[in-house]
Every structure is written in structure tokens, then in C-alpha cells.
Amino acid sequence: MVLLRQLLGDALRHARLRQERTLREVSAAARVSLGYLSEVERGQKEASSELLSSICDALDVRLADVLREVSDSLDLAELANAPLERPMVSVREPLVVTTGLVAEPAHPHAPVVAVAPVNAELVSAPTLASPVTYAA
């Protein structure tokens, strides 16, 4: 099972390391203790929305972009771990995903995507416009 706090911590750490900044620099700018920021990055603490906003401001990255990266990582992890026969419940208009070459869309305008088994080591994915459901 993939924990959201671990994926969020990974995304924040990658943003910080891309900028070649230290925990000390970011924690001072975000006005959070160095130890707490370290725990958030390691996925050991759940950060509040206010804290996430402060960390993103300190990193000069948009919270929406960080959450999008986390969403893509979570999507990959779920695709890698979920059996294809398990139905997924969508909160928005569904995107039908199948491992076959042909799939019937949920409705005439639903996009259909064919996928192969996902390697759990992948670290990035294309952005999906809609949530995923599985076709039998």
C-alpha cells in the first residue's frame, strides 16, 4: 500500500533537491522546524494544508503542481498494484482503461486508453485528464 504522505514527501524533497537547497534553508523560509520538515519529506508526518502551502511558498512552487505530481505517482502505484478485474469508483467522468486493444467507452465521449502492465519503478507518468476506471 502506498501512503499519500510518502508520495507528498517525495515530491517536496525532489522540488527542494532540484533547487539544490538544504533542509535548513527551506525550513527557515517556511518557518517550520528542520526536524519536522525532514519528517514530512520522509513521509513520517502528515502535513496540514497550511504547512504544505508554506513549504511550497518557500520552495517557490505551486501547491497544485506538487499535488499533480503526487496524483500521477499515486495513479501509477495503484495501476501497478491493482488487479485489472477490480472495479474502480470514479468521482468524475470516467476514463476507461483496458489492457486489450479495444474497449467500450462508458459513454460515447469517454476517452479510452490501452495500457500494458506498469513497472513499479517508474517515477513519472503522463497527466490523465480524468480518473481511471477499469474495463473487464
C-alpha positions as protocol buffer text, in pm:
chain_id: "A"
residue {
  index: 1
  type: MET
  ca { x: 0 y: 0 z: 0 }
}
residue {
  index: 2
  type: VAL
  ca { x: 128 y: 342 z: -97 }
}
residue {
  index: 3
  type: LEU
  ca { x: 81 y: 618 z: 158 }
}
residue {
  index: 4
  type: LEU
  ca { x: -13 y: 964 z: 38 }
}
residue {
  index: 5
  type: ARG
  ca { x: 219 y: 1125 z: 293 }
}
residue {
  index: 6
  type: GLN
  ca { x: 516 y: 933 z: 146 }
}
residue {
  index: 7
  type: LEU
  ca { x: 439 y: 1043 z: -208 }
}
residue {
  index: 8
  type: LEU
  ca { x: 390 y: 1402 z: -90 }
}
residue {
  index: 9
  type: GLY
  ca { x: 719 y: 1393 z: 99 }
}
residue {
  index: 10
  type: ASP
  ca { x: 898 y: 1256 z: -208 }
}
residue {
  index: 11
  type: ALA
  ca { x: 754 y: 1534 z: -426 }
}
residue {
  index: 12
  type: LEU
  ca { x: 861 y: 1803 z: -179 }
}
residue {
  index: 13
  type: ARG
  ca { x: 1209 y: 1654 z: -143 }
}
residue {
  index: 14
  type: HIS
  ca { x: 1251 y: 1636 z: -522 }
}
residue {
  index: 15
  type: ALA
  ca { x: 1146 y: 2001 z: -555 }
}
residue {
  index: 16
  type: ARG
  ca { x: 1399 y: 2102 z: -290 }
}
residue {
  index: 17
  type: LEU
  ca { x: 1680 y: 1894 z: -437 }
}
residue {
  index: 18
  type: ARG
  ca { x: 1614 y: 2025 z: -790 }
}
residue {
  index: 19
  type: GLN
  ca { x: 1683 y: 2370 z: -647 }
}
residue {
  index: 20
  type: GLU
  ca { x: 1995 y: 2241 z: -467 }
}
residue {
  index: 21
  type: ARG
  ca { x: 1864 y: 2379 z: -138 }
}
residue {
  index: 22
  type: THR
  ca { x: 1917 y: 2240 z: 209 }
}
residue {
  index: 23
  type: LEU
  ca { x: 1655 y: 2141 z: 462 }
}
residue {
  index: 24
  type: ARG
  ca { x: 1782 y: 2427 z: 679 }
}
residue {
  index: 25
  type: GLU
  ca { x: 1723 y: 2687 z: 405 }
}
residue {
  index: 26
  type: VAL
  ca { x: 1372 y: 2568 z: 325 }
}
residue {
  index: 27
  type: SER
  ca { x: 1269 y: 2518 z: 687 }
}
residue {
  index: 28
  type: ALA
  ca { x: 1378 y: 2874 z: 771 }
}
residue {
  index: 29
  type: ALA
  ca { x: 1191 y: 3018 z: 473 }
}
residue {
  index: 30
  type: ALA
  ca { x: 880 y: 2812 z: 551 }
}
residue {
  index: 31
  type: ARG
  ca { x: 902 y: 2891 z: 924 }
}
residue {
  index: 32
  type: VAL
  ca { x: 887 y: 2524 z: 1021 }
}
residue {
  index: 33
  type: SER
  ca { x: 1139 y: 2330 z: 1227 }
}
residue {
  index: 34
  type: LEU
  ca { x: 1409 y: 2149 z: 1035 }
}
residue {
  index: 35
  type: GLY
  ca { x: 1321 y: 1820 z: 1207 }
}
residue {
  index: 36
  type: TYR
  ca { x: 953 y: 1847 z: 1121 }
}
residue {
  index: 37
  type: LEU
  ca { x: 1027 y: 1929 z: 756 }
}
residue {
  index: 38
  type: SER
  ca { x: 1259 y: 1629 z: 744 }
}
residue {
  index: 39
  type: GLU
  ca { x: 984 y: 1405 z: 881 }
}
residue {
  index: 40
  type: VAL
  ca { x: 737 y: 1541 z: 624 }
}
residue {
  index: 41
  type: GLU
  ca { x: 985 y: 1472 z: 342 }
}
residue {
  index: 42
  type: ARG
  ca { x: 1042 y: 1116 z: 470 }
}
residue {
  index: 43
  type: GLY
  ca { x: 667 y: 1054 z: 484 }
}
residue {
  index: 44
  type: GLN
  ca { x: 663 y: 1015 z: 861 }
}
residue {
  index: 45
  type: LYS
  ca { x: 435 y: 1312 z: 933 }
}
residue {
  index: 46
  type: GLU
  ca { x: 108 y: 1426 z: 777 }
}
residue {
  index: 47
  type: ALA
  ca { x: 144 y: 1791 z: 683 }
}
residue {
  index: 48
  type: SER
  ca { x: -155 y: 2024 z: 720 }
}
residue {
  index: 49
  type: SER
  ca { x: -274 y: 2224 z: 422 }
}
residue {
  index: 50
  type: GLU
  ca { x: -134 y: 2539 z: 583 }
}
residue {
  index: 51
  type: LEU
  ca { x: 206 y: 2377 z: 629 }
}
residue {
  index: 52
  type: LEU
  ca { x: 207 y: 2245 z: 272 }
}
residue {
  index: 53
  type: SER
  ca { x: 125 y: 2593 z: 145 }
}
residue {
  index: 54
  type: SER
  ca { x: 409 y: 2741 z: 349 }
}
residue {
  index: 55
  type: ILE
  ca { x: 659 y: 2481 z: 227 }
}
residue {
  index: 56
  type: CYS
  ca { x: 552 y: 2532 z: -135 }
}
residue {
  index: 57
  type: ASP
  ca { x: 585 y: 2909 z: -96 }
}
residue {
  index: 58
  type: ALA
  ca { x: 936 y: 2860 z: 47 }
}
residue {
  index: 59
  type: LEU
  ca { x: 1023 y: 2637 z: -250 }
}
residue {
  index: 60
  type: ASP
  ca { x: 859 y: 2881 z: -494 }
}
residue {
  index: 61
  type: VAL
  ca { x: 647 y: 2601 z: -642 }
}
residue {
  index: 62
  type: ARG
  ca { x: 272 y: 2586 z: -684 }
}
residue {
  index: 63
  type: LEU
  ca { x: 89 y: 2356 z: -444 }
}
residue {
  index: 64
  type: ALA
  ca { x: -129 y: 2247 z: -738 }
}
residue {
  index: 65
  type: ASP
  ca { x: 182 y: 2130 z: -926 }
}
residue {
  index: 66
  type: VAL
  ca { x: 307 y: 1932 z: -626 }
}
residue {
  index: 67
  type: LEU
  ca { x: -35 y: 1772 z: -580 }
}
residue {
  index: 68
  type: ARG
  ca { x: -50 y: 1691 z: -952 }
}
residue {
  index: 69
  type: GLU
  ca { x: 288 y: 1516 z: -928 }
}
residue {
  index: 70
  type: VAL
  ca { x: 162 y: 1323 z: -624 }
}
residue {
  index: 71
  type: SER
  ca { x: -158 y: 1233 z: -809 }
}
residue {
  index: 72
  type: ASP
  ca { x: 39 y: 1098 z: -1105 }
}
residue {
  index: 73
  type: SER
  ca { x: 263 y: 893 z: -875 }
}
residue {
  index: 74
  type: LEU
  ca { x: -39 y: 757 z: -688 }
}
residue {
  index: 75
  type: ASP
  ca { x: -208 y: 672 z: -1016 }
}
residue {
  index: 76
  type: LEU
  ca { x: 96 y: 470 z: -1127 }
}
residue {
  index: 77
  type: ALA
  ca { x: 120 y: 292 z: -793 }
}
residue {
  index: 78
  type: GLU
  ca { x: -247 y: 198 z: -799 }
}
residue {
  index: 79
  type: LEU
  ca { x: -223 y: 74 z: -1159 }
}
residue {
  index: 80
  type: ALA
  ca { x: 81 y: -135 z: -1068 }
}
residue {
  index: 81
  type: ASN
  ca { x: -83 y: -290 z: -761 }
}
residue {
  index: 82
  type: ALA
  ca { x: -449 y: -325 z: -859 }
}
residue {
  index: 83
  type: PRO
  ca { x: -584 y: -638 z: -1025 }
}
residue {
  index: 84
  type: LEU
  ca { x: -747 y: -546 z: -1355 }
}
residue {
  index: 85
  type: GLU
  ca { x: -1077 y: -710 z: -1264 }
}
residue {
  index: 86
  type: ARG
  ca { x: -1123 y: -483 z: -961 }
}
residue {
  index: 87
  type: PRO
  ca { x: -1371 y: -205 z: -1043 }
}
residue {
  index: 88
  type: MET
  ca { x: -1267 y: 146 z: -952 }
}
residue {
  index: 89
  type: VAL
  ca { x: -1521 y: 407 z: -847 }
}
residue {
  index: 90
  type: SER
  ca { x: -1476 y: 743 z: -1012 }
}
residue {
  index: 91
  type: VAL
  ca { x: -1568 y: 1078 z: -860 }
}
residue {
  index: 92
  type: ARG
  ca { x: -1568 y: 1244 z: -1203 }
}
residue {
  index: 93
  type: GLU
  ca { x: -1639 y: 1143 z: -1561 }
}
residue {
  index: 94
  type: PRO
  ca { x: -1459 y: 809 z: -1611 }
}
residue {
  index: 95
  type: LEU
  ca { x: -1165 y: 726 z: -1831 }
}
residue {
  index: 96
  type: VAL
  ca { x: -1184 y: 363 z: -1940 }
}
residue {
  index: 97
  type: VAL
  ca { x: -852 y: 176 z: -1918 }
}
residue {
  index: 98
  type: THR
  ca { x: -802 y: -167 z: -2069 }
}
residue {
  index: 99
  type: THR
  ca { x: -508 y: -397 z: -2136 }
}
residue {
  index: 100
  type: GLY
  ca { x: -675 y: -508 z: -2460 }
}
residue {
  index: 101
  type: LEU
  ca { x: -666 y: -329 z: -2791 }
}
residue {
  index: 102
  type: VAL
  ca { x: -1036 y: -240 z: -2793 }
}
residue {
  index: 103
  type: ALA
  ca { x: -1257 y: -116 z: -2512 }
}
residue {
  index: 104
  type: GLU
  ca { x: -1612 y: 6 z: -2493 }
}
residue {
  index: 105
  type: PRO
  ca { x: -1628 y: 359 z: -2350 }
}
residue {
  index: 106
  type: ALA
  ca { x: -1853 y: 423 z: -2051 }
}
residue {
  index: 107
  type: HIS
  ca { x: -2041 y: 670 z: -2273 }
}
residue {
  index: 108
  type: PRO
  ca { x: -1988 y: 799 z: -2629 }
}
residue {
  index: 109
  type: HIS
  ca { x: -1748 y: 1079 z: -2526 }
}
residue {
  index: 110
  type: ALA
  ca { x: -1540 y: 891 z: -2266 }
}
residue {
  index: 111
  type: PRO
  ca { x: -1177 y: 856 z: -2374 }
}
residue {
  index: 112
  type: VAL
  ca { x: -1033 y: 504 z: -2392 }
}
residue {
  index: 113
  type: VAL
  ca { x: -668 y: 428 z: -2314 }
}
residue {
  index: 114
  type: ALA
  ca { x: -494 y: 93 z: -2368 }
}
residue {
  index: 115
  type: VAL
  ca { x: -216 y: 16 z: -2120 }
}
residue {
  index: 116
  type: ALA
  ca { x: 38 y: -257 z: -2060 }
}
residue {
  index: 117
  type: PRO
  ca { x: 137 y: -379 z: -1712 }
}
residue {
  index: 118
  type: VAL
  ca { x: 308 y: -94 z: -1527 }
}
residue {
  index: 119
  type: ASN
  ca { x: 660 y: -122 z: -1389 }
}
residue {
  index: 120
  type: ALA
  ca { x: 652 y: -20 z: -1022 }
}
residue {
  index: 121
  type: GLU
  ca { x: 991 y: 151 z: -1065 }
}
residue {
  index: 122
  type: LEU
  ca { x: 851 y: 421 z: -1294 }
}
residue {
  index: 123
  type: VAL
  ca { x: 871 y: 766 z: -1139 }
}
residue {
  index: 124
  type: SER
  ca { x: 667 y: 977 z: -1379 }
}
residue {
  index: 125
  type: ALA
  ca { x: 352 y: 940 z: -1580 }
}
residue {
  index: 126
  type: PRO
  ca { x: 151 y: 1138 z: -1830 }
}
residue {
  index: 127
  type: THR
  ca { x: -116 y: 1354 z: -1677 }
}
residue {
  index: 128
  type: LEU
  ca { x: -459 y: 1197 z: -1703 }
}
residue {
  index: 129
  type: ALA
  ca { x: -746 y: 1433 z: -1771 }
}
residue {
  index: 130
  type: SER
  ca { x: -998 y: 1209 z: -1594 }
}
residue {
  index: 131
  type: PRO
  ca { x: -997 y: 948 z: -1319 }
}
residue {
  index: 132
  type: VAL
  ca { x: -941 y: 589 z: -1413 }
}
residue {
  index: 133
  type: THR
  ca { x: -1188 y: 301 z: -1425 }
}
residue {
  index: 134
  type: TYR
  ca { x: -1114 y: -50 z: -1546 }
}
residue {
  index: 135
  type: ALA
  ca { x: -1296 y: -228 z: -1826 }
}
residue {
  index: 136
  type: ALA
  ca { x: -1345 y: -604 z: -1798 }
}
